[in-house]
Amino acid sequence: MFDQLFRKSRNRPLIDALHGEIVTASRQKVFFTDFAVPDTFEGRFELMTLNGGILLRQLQAWPQPGPQIAQDVVDRLFKGFDGALRESGVGDLAVARKMKTLAEAFLGRNQAYDTALRADDPDALRAVLARNIVALPLNQVLLLDLVAGYTLAKHRRH
């Protein structure tokens, strides 16, 4: 028990830095202007899920402590989601329900992204992005290509 408490405090600067990178990547204006992601809690959640998932895939592929750091990053992301909900005026009981929904969405989306990225299948990636990030019909090919290109480039760079 105490080992986990001390481990988290030792990793805190790293976790905070990785979280900051995810936030910075997710707040790029291009997402909200060129890619038409709505600048709402939901839109920002989708971007944090996408950018966080790219990093998490890499961390989980590393030997220990990579997977544990990945879990710490997820915990930090959800601490941020919780704070954002509370700041927006959502009450304690509703926050718990919303956090469960967000956790299920985060897991499901990252599983779908992972499947498409492992298969190196741009069409499957576009379909997942159309359902989640862009929320546009699949006939919005140019916009989907831009977001898919961004995602594939980030994935391949790591």
N, C-alpha and C positions, 0 to 999 in steps of 0.2 A: 504494500500500500504506500509506504513512504517513498519507495523507489520511484513509483510513478509520479508522485508529487514533485520530487526533486528533478526527475527527468524533464517534466514539462517546463519547469522553471529554467532549466539549463537550455532548453530548445526555444524558449520564448522569443529571443531576438530573431532567430531564424524563421520561426513560424510567422511572426509579425511582418518580417520582410517579405516572405513569400505571399502572405495575404495582401500586403501592399501592392505587390506586382500584379496579382489577380485583379485587384480593384482598379489599378491604373490601366491595365489592358481593357477592362470592361467599361471604363469611362471614356474611351476614345470617342470623340465627336462623330467620327465617320460612321459608327454604328447607328447613331440617332439621326444623322442627316442622310448620308448616302445609302445606308442599309435599311433605313426605315424601321428600326427597332423602336417601339414606343418608349418614351422616357417616363416610365412608371415603375412602381415597385416590381411589378411582374416582368417588365422588360429588362430591368437591371438584374433581377434574379436569374433570368435566362442567360444573360451575358456572363454573370459570375459562375453559373453552372457550366457553361461552355468553356470559358477560360480556365476555371478551376479544374475542370475535368481533363484538360490537356496536360496541365501540370501533374495532376494526380496519377495519370497513366504512367508518366515518366517515373515518379517517385515509387510507385508500386512495383515497377520493373527492377528497381535497384535492390541490392542485398540490404539487410538490416543496417542502419535504422531507416532506410527509405520508406518501407510500408508504414512504420510507426509515425514518421514525420508526415506522411500522407494523411493518416488519421488525425493527427494534430491540426493539420491545415483544414480538414473538413470541420473539425470541432470549432476552429476559429471562424470559418465562414459562417457557420450556423449561429455562433455568438453574435456576429454582425447582423445576420438576418433577424434574430430575436430583438436586438437593439433597435433596428430600423422599424420593426413592427410596433414596438412600444413607443418609440418617438412619434409615430404617426397616430397614436391615440388608441391602439388596439388594447383591450383589457387583458388581464392576466389569464383568465379562462379561455378567451378566444385565441390568445397567443399560443397556448399549448396545442389547440386543435390545428391552427395554421402551421405551426412548426412540424407537426406530423405530416400534414399535406405536403409541405415543402420538402421534407426528407424523402418522402416517396417519389416526388417529382424529380428531385436531384438524382436519386439512385436510378430511376427509370430512364431519364434522359442520358445519363452517363453510360448506362448499359447500351443504349441505342447508338450513341456516338462511338463507343468502343467497338461495337460490332461493325459499323460502317468503316471506321478507320483501320481496323485489323484486316478487313477485306480489301482495303484500298479501293473502295467503291464510291466514286464521286456521286453517282446517281442515288445510292442509298443515303449518303450524307446529305445531299440536297433534300431528299424526302424528310429526313429527321429535322433538318433546319427549317423546312417549310412548316412543319407541325409545331415547332417550338419557338425558334428565334424570330423568324421573319413573319410568321403567321399570315402568309400570303399563299394563294394557289400556286401549284407547281408551274403554271404557265408564266410566272414571273421569273423566267430563266436568267436574265441578266443579273437581277438582284441576288438570286440564289447562287449563281456562279461566283459573285463577289464574296459572299459570306463563306461559301464552301472553299473558295480559294484561300481566304484568310485562314480558315480552320486547318486545311491541309498543310499550308505553309508553316503554321505554328507547330503542328504535330510533327512534321518532317524535320524541322529545325532542331527539335530536341532529340 
